[in-house]
Amino acid sequence: MKNKIELFDTKSRQLQPLVSSDGEKLRVYSCGPTVYRDAHVGNMRTFLLGDLITRLAKFAGYKVEFIQNITDVGHMSEDFVEDKMLAQAKAESKDPFEIARIYEKRFHEDLHKLNITPADSYPKASDCINLMQDLIQKLIETDHAYLGTDNCVYFSAQSFTGYGAISGNRLDALKPGHKFEYTEDGAKRFHADWALWKAAAGRTEMIWDSPWGKGFPGWHIECSAMSLHYLNQFVDLHIGGIDLRFPHHENERAQSNSAINKEAVALWIHGEHLLFEGRKMSKSSGNVVLVSDLIAKRLDPLSLRLCFLENRYRSQMDLSWDSLKAAHLLIQRWREKTAIWANDENIDKNQANELIEEIELDFSQDLDTPRALQKLRGIEKSQTISDGVKYQVFKAVDQLFGLDFFKPVLKDDLPADLENLLKMRQSARNSGDFKESDRLRDLLEKNGIAVKDSKEGQSWDWQL
């Protein structure tokens, strides 16, 4: 490995080298989706972060074990009464586990459309209840957790001296009832304690037997239990969106560290928020965008991936339909060009390797994907780099970008009437009737067809 990979660690607030703690493989954990609805494009930005890092690590020669959880129970809504899974099950008149499997399947389909490499394992919270209960019991035995007067088990926040290292929040400054942690009518010893196991009370679905009575797990405990179990008690890199920094990751760290009596995670990496056309995406604003919405507009889903690559993962990003359309056209152009470049056998291997290494270096420096894309554009337009070298570079670095540079450029079949208009227009141009040619161009545009003329002839594409 020529380039050292450095990433910004939220806990230390500085760049840190990415290393394998056991000298054999990188152990990576990423918080996955809560499968009560479709993941929107803002969620996908975070899920892409894990893909970019694991692609880079493999490109650099690492072996990687990547675990991403599926939250299908235990993620409470703020009114405390109803789990998000149960609320959606009621709204759709389905069993909650049926809801979970429907949206989990769609999540994997969206990952595939964005060319996001699957994790090695996707453990479900509902399949790991025993792991969570074992961890909770261990925390009780070591005085880090206790049974409240309401028969819920709570983590004792004051028992963990390092609380706040990720988010900067101090326990003495936290107000009662802060987001996701509820006031349980005096059942807790300290207002900032959080539930590891919730008593079923009046809940009849998605509950399990436990040493403390029927109930269900709290949200935070699942990631501690899964990451420690599936990655052999240590995580080299933990990934999530910036909204998970507090309280989820702060609480997870307290649980995990207390369970093994040492630091459980080497690096904490967080991706920033995504805006859409200047506003935060929300159901109430009516601007939630899904991967399926891109496809409905005839945009290559990888145009979303390219837009994400145009921005640093640690910077808030404003996505728009115009930027997606521009990204779609750029991907199409690169695919057309790589098909041409493939025919050139004039290859300077040293030059190609140098260019590849420069792009890898950009990725290695805290995923500077905008700079890497800038280099790629320069290579495309260079008059001093042969087509053969361009082909070799694009072929190699597509393992990093994941944009499918060599996928054939396919267009939907045109309806017969529009196909006929294109033929009529070409005939008009061939005969020099440019007035008729322009009329037919306008007519095609009204039907969503963009026509382009070049010395090679007439070409078309769907208007975006």
C-alpha positions in Angstrom: 0.0 0.0 0.0 1.6 3.3 -1.2 -0.9 5.7 0.3 -1.8 5.9 4.0 -5.6 6.3 4.5 -6.5 9.1 6.8 -10.1 9.9 7.9 -11.6 12.5 10.2 -12.3 11.0 13.6 -15.3 12.7 15.3 -14.0 11.7 18.8 -10.5 13.1 18.5 -11.6 16.0 16.1 -8.7 15.3 13.8 -7.5 13.1 10.9 -6.4 9.7 12.1 -4.9 6.8 10.1 -7.1 3.9 9.3 -5.4 0.7 10.5 -6.3 -2.9 11.2 -6.1 -3.5 15.0 -5.5 -7.2 14.6 -3.2 -6.9 11.6 -5.4 -9.2 9.5 -8.5 -7.2 8.4 -10.3 -4.0 8.9 -13.4 -4.4 11.1 -16.0 -1.9 10.0 -19.5 -1.3 11.4 -22.2 1.0 10.0 -25.5 1.8 11.4 -28.1 0.6 8.9 -31.7 1.6 8.2 -34.8 1.4 10.3 -37.0 -0.5 7.9 -40.4 1.0 8.5 -40.2 3.1 5.3 -38.2 3.6 2.1 -34.7 5.1 2.7 -34.5 8.5 1.0 -31.5 10.0 -0.8 -30.2 11.6 2.4 -30.0 8.2 4.0 -28.3 6.9 0.9 -25.5 9.5 1.3 -24.6 7.9 4.6 -24.8 4.4 3.2 -22.5 5.4 0.3 -19.9 6.6 2.9 -19.4 3.0 4.0 -19.1 1.8 0.4 -16.5 4.5 -0.5 -14.3 3.6 2.5 -14.5 -0.1 2.0 -13.8 0.2 -1.7 -10.7 2.4 -0.9 -9.5 -0.1 1.7 -9.8 -3.0 -0.6 -8.1 -1.0 -3.4 -5.2 -0.3 -1.0 -4.8 -4.0 -0.2 -6.8 -4.4 3.0 -9.1 -7.3 3.8 -12.3 -5.9 5.1 -15.1 -7.3 7.2 -18.1 -5.0 7.0 -21.2 -5.3 9.2 -24.4 -3.2 8.8 -27.4 -3.7 11.1 -31.0 -3.7 10.2 -33.2 -2.0 12.8 -36.6 -3.7 12.8 -37.5 -3.2 16.5 -36.7 -0.9 19.3 -36.4 2.5 17.5 -38.9 4.5 19.5 -40.9 7.5 18.2 -40.8 10.6 20.4 -44.2 10.0 21.8 -42.8 6.9 23.5 -46.1 5.0 23.1 -45.4 3.4 19.7 -42.4 1.9 18.0 -42.0 3.2 14.4 -42.4 -0.3 13.1 -45.7 -0.8 14.9 -46.9 2.6 13.8 -46.2 1.8 10.1 -47.7 -1.7 10.5 -50.9 -0.1 11.8 -51.0 2.5 9.0 -50.6 -0.2 6.3 -52.7 -2.8 8.1 -49.9 -5.4 8.0 -47.9 -7.4 10.5 -44.9 -5.4 11.7 -42.4 -8.1 10.6 -44.0 -8.1 7.2 -43.5 -4.3 7.0 -39.9 -4.8 8.1 -39.1 -7.4 5.4 -40.9 -5.3 2.6 -38.8 -2.2 3.3 -35.6 -4.2 4.0 -35.9 -5.7 0.5 -36.4 -2.3 -1.0 -33.3 -1.0 0.9 -31.2 -3.7 -0.7 -32.6 -3.0 -4.1 -31.7 0.7 -3.8 -28.2 -0.2 -2.7 -27.8 -2.3 -5.8 -29.1 0.6 -8.0 -26.4 2.9 -6.5 -23.7 0.3 -7.0 -23.1 0.1 -3.2 -21.2 -3.1 -2.4 -23.2 -5.3 0.0 -21.9 -5.7 3.5 -20.6 -9.0 4.6 -23.6 -9.4 7.0 -26.8 -7.6 7.7 -27.9 -8.8 11.2 -31.4 -7.9 12.2 -32.2 -6.5 15.6 -35.1 -9.0 16.0 -32.7 -11.9 15.4 -30.2 -10.6 18.0 -32.4 -10.3 21.1 -30.4 -12.9 23.0 -27.2 -11.0 22.3 -28.7 -7.8 23.6 -30.0 -9.5 26.7 -26.6 -11.1 27.4 -25.0 -7.7 27.1 -27.6 -6.0 29.4 -27.1 -8.7 32.0 -23.3 -8.1 31.9 -23.9 -4.4 32.4 -26.1 -5.0 35.4 -23.5 -7.3 36.9 -20.8 -4.7 36.6 -23.1 -1.9 38.1 -23.4 0.0 34.8 -27.1 -0.8 34.6 -30.0 -1.3 36.9 -33.7 -2.4 37.0 -36.0 0.7 37.4 -39.1 0.8 39.5 -41.1 0.4 36.2 -39.4 -2.9 35.4 -37.3 -1.3 32.6 -33.6 -1.8 32.7 -31.6 1.5 32.4 -27.9 2.3 31.7 -26.4 4.4 34.5 -24.9 7.3 32.6 -22.9 8.5 35.6 -21.2 5.1 35.8 -19.3 5.9 32.6 -16.7 8.7 33.2 -15.9 9.2 29.5 -19.5 10.2 28.5 -19.5 13.1 25.9 -16.2 12.4 24.1 -18.0 12.1 20.7 -20.6 14.8 20.9 -19.1 17.2 23.5 -22.3 16.9 25.6 -21.7 16.9 29.4 -24.0 14.9 31.6 -24.4 17.8 34.0 -25.6 20.0 31.1 -28.2 17.6 29.7 -31.7 18.6 30.4 -34.4 16.1 31.4 -36.3 14.8 28.5 -33.7 15.4 25.8 -34.5 13.9 22.4 -34.9 10.1 22.3 -34.6 9.8 26.1 -37.9 10.1 28.0 -38.9 11.1 31.5 -40.1 7.8 33.0 -42.0 9.3 36.0 -39.1 8.9 38.4 -38.3 5.3 37.5 -34.7 6.3 36.6 -32.0 7.2 39.1 -30.7 10.0 36.9 -32.5 11.9 34.2 -29.9 11.2 31.5 -30.0 7.4 32.0 -31.5 5.6 29.0 -33.4 2.4 28.6 -31.6 -0.8 27.6 -34.8 -2.9 28.0 -38.3 -1.6 28.0 -41.1 -3.4 29.9 -43.9 -4.5 27.6 -46.6 -2.7 29.7 -49.6 -2.6 27.3 -47.6 -3.6 24.2 -48.6 -6.9 22.7 -46.5 -7.1 19.5 -42.8 -7.3 19.0 -42.1 -8.3 22.6 -39.8 -11.0 24.0 -39.3 -12.9 27.3 -36.4 -11.7 29.3 -35.0 -12.1 32.9 -36.7 -8.8 33.7 -40.1 -9.7 32.2 -41.7 -9.4 28.8 -40.5 -6.5 26.8 -38.3 -5.2 24.0 -34.8 -3.7 23.5 -33.9 0.0 23.6 -32.6 1.5 20.4 -28.9 2.0 21.4 -28.2 -1.5 22.8 -28.6 -3.2 19.5 -25.5 -1.6 17.9 -23.4 -2.4 20.9 -24.5 -6.0 21.0 -24.1 -6.6 17.2 -20.8 -4.7 16.7 -19.1 -6.5 19.6 -20.4 -9.9 18.6 -19.9 -9.8 14.9 -16.5 -8.0 14.9 -14.9 -10.0 17.8 -15.1 -7.3 20.5 -13.5 -4.4 18.6 -14.4 -2.0 15.7 -11.7 -0.3 13.7 -14.1 2.0 12.0 -17.7 2.9 13.0 -19.8 4.8 10.4 -23.0 6.8 10.6 -24.8 10.0 9.8 -24.1 13.1 11.8 -27.6 12.9 13.4 -26.5 9.7 15.1 -23.5 11.3 16.9 -25.8 12.1 19.8 -27.4 10.4 21.6 -27.1 7.1 19.7 -23.3 6.8 19.2 -22.6 8.5 22.5 -24.7 6.0 24.3 -23.5 3.1 22.3 -19.9 4.0 23.2 -20.7 4.1 26.9 -22.4 0.7 26.7 -19.7 -1.0 24.6 -16.7 0.4 26.5 -18.4 -0.5 29.9 -19.0 -4.0 28.7 -15.4 -4.8 27.7 -13.7 -2.3 30.0 -11.7 -0.5 27.3 -12.3 1.6 24.1 -14.4 -0.5 21.7 -14.1 1.7 18.6 -10.9 3.2 17.1 -12.4 5.7 14.7 -15.9 7.3 14.6 -16.8 8.7 11.1 -19.9 10.7 10.4 -21.4 12.0 7.2 -23.1 15.4 7.1 -26.7 16.3 6.3 -28.2 16.5 2.8 -30.5 19.3 1.8 -32.7 19.2 -1.3 -33.0 22.4 -3.3 -32.1 24.4 -0.2 -34.4 22.7 2.3 -34.1 19.8 4.7 -35.9 16.8 3.4 -39.1 16.0 5.3 -42.4 14.4 4.8 -44.2 17.6 6.0 -42.4 19.7 3.4 -43.2 17.2 0.6 -39.7 17.1 -0.7 -38.6 13.6 0.3 -36.8 12.1 -2.8 -36.3 8.4 -3.3 -34.0 6.5 -5.6 -37.2 5.4 -7.5 -38.0 9.1 -8.2 -34.7 9.4 -10.1 -35.6 6.4 -12.3 -39.1 7.8 -12.9 -37.4 10.9 -14.4 -35.2 8.7 -16.6 -32.1 9.6 -14.6 -29.4 7.0 -14.1 -29.4 6.3 -10.3 -25.6 6.6 -10.4 -26.1 10.3 -11.1 -27.0 10.5 -7.4 -23.7 8.7 -6.6 -21.8 11.2 -8.8 -23.5 14.1 -7.1 -22.4 12.8 -3.7 -18.9 12.4 -5.0 -18.8 16.0 -6.0 -19.0 17.0 -2.3 -16.9 16.2 0.7 -18.7 13.8 3.0 -18.1 16.0 6.0 -19.8 19.1 4.3 -23.5 19.8 4.3 -24.7 19.3 0.7 -27.5 20.8 -1.3 -28.8 18.5 -4.0 -31.0 19.6 -6.9 -32.7 18.1 -9.9 -30.4 20.3 -12.1 -27.3 18.8 -10.5 -28.7 15.3 -10.9 -29.4 16.0 -14.6 -25.9 17.3 -15.2 -24.4 14.3 -13.4 -26.5 11.9 -15.6 -25.2 13.6 -18.8 -21.6 13.4 -17.6 -21.8 9.7 -16.8 -23.3 9.1 -20.3 -20.5 11.1 -21.9 -17.8 9.2 -20.0 -19.3 5.9 -21.0 -19.4 6.9 -24.6 -15.8 8.0 -24.5 -14.5 4.9 -22.7 -16.0 2.8 -25.4 -14.0 4.8 -27.9 -10.8 4.8 -25.8 -10.8 1.0 -25.6 -9.8 0.8 -29.2 -6.4 2.6 -28.6 -3.4 0.4 -27.9 -1.1 3.3 -27.3 -0.5 2.8 -23.6 2.2 4.3 -21.4 1.9 2.1 -18.3 4.1 4.3 -16.1 2.0 7.3 -16.9 -1.2 5.4 -16.3 0.0 4.1 -12.9 1.1 7.6 -11.8 -2.4 9.0 -12.7 -4.1 6.2 -10.9 -2.0 6.7 -7.8 -2.7 10.4 -7.7 -6.5 9.7 -7.7 -6.0 7.0 -5.0 -4.1 9.6 -2.9 -7.1 12.0 -3.1 -9.4 9.3 -1.8 -6.9 8.4 0.9 -6.8 12.0 2.2 -10.2 11.9 4.0 -12.1 10.9 0.9 -11.3 14.1 -1.2 -13.6 12.9 -3.9 -14.1 16.4 -5.5 -10.4 16.7 -6.1 -10.3 13.1 -7.5 -13.2 14.0 -9.9 -11.4 17.2 -10.9 -8.4 15.0 -11.9 -10.6 12.7 -13.9 -12.1 15.6 -15.8 -8.6 16.8 -16.6 -7.5 13.4 -17.9 -10.6 13.2 -20.1 -9.9 16.5 -21.8 -6.0 16.2 -21.9 -4.4 16.5 -25.4 -1.2 14.9 -24.1 -2.6 11.7 -22.6 -3.4 9.0 -25.1 -6.8 7.4 -25.3 -5.2 4.1 -24.3 -3.9 5.6 -21.1 -7.3 7.3 -20.4 -9.0 3.9 -20.8 -6.5 2.2 -18.3 -7.0 5.0 -15.7 -10.8 5.0 -15.9 -10.8 1.2 -15.8 -8.7 1.1 -12.6 -10.3 4.0 -10.7 -13.8 2.8 -11.4 -13.1 0.4 -8.5 -13.0 3.6 -6.3 -15.7 5.7 -7.9 -18.2 2.9 -8.6 -19.8 4.8 -11.5 -19.8 1.9 -14.0 -17.8 3.7 -16.6 -18.0 0.7 -18.9 -21.7 0.1 -18.8 -23.2 0.3 -22.3 -25.1 3.5 -23.0 -28.7 2.2 -23.4 -31.8 4.2 -24.3 -35.4 3.3 -24.0 -37.0 2.3 -27.3 -38.8 5.2 -28.9 -42.5 4.9 -29.8 -43.0 4.3 -33.5 -44.4 7.8 -34.1 -41.4 9.5 -32.6 -39.0 7.2 -34.4 -40.8 8.2 -37.6 -40.4 11.9 -36.8 -36.6 11.4 -36.3 -36.4 9.7 -39.7 -38.4 12.5 -41.3 -36.1 15.1 -39.8 -33.0 13.3 -41.0 -34.5 13.2 -44.5 -35.3 16.9 -44.3 -31.7 17.7 -43.3 -30.3 15.5 -46.1 -32.4 17.4 -48.6 -31.4 20.8 -47.3 -34.9 21.6 -46.0 -33.7 23.2 -42.8 -37.0 24.9 -42.1 -38.8 21.6 -42.0 -35.9 20.1 -40.0 -36.3 22.8 -37.3 -40.1 22.3 -37.2 -39.6 18.6 -36.6 -36.9 19.3 -33.9 -39.4 21.5 -32.1 -42.1 18.8 -32.3 -39.7 16.2 -31.0 -38.7 18.5 -28.1 -42.4 18.9 -27.2 -42.5 15.1 -26.9 -39.5 15.0 -24.6 -36.8 14.2 -27.2 -33.6 16.3 -27.3 -31.9 16.1 -30.8 -28.3 16.9 -31.4 -26.6 17.3 -34.7 -22.9 16.7 -35.4 -20.6 15.8 -38.3 -21.4 12.1 -37.5 -25.1 12.8 -38.0 -28.2 13.2 -35.9 -28.5 11.7 -32.4 -31.1 12.0 -29.7 -31.7 11.5 -26.0 -34.6 11.9 -23.6 -34.9 15.4 -22.2 -34.1 15.5 -18.5 
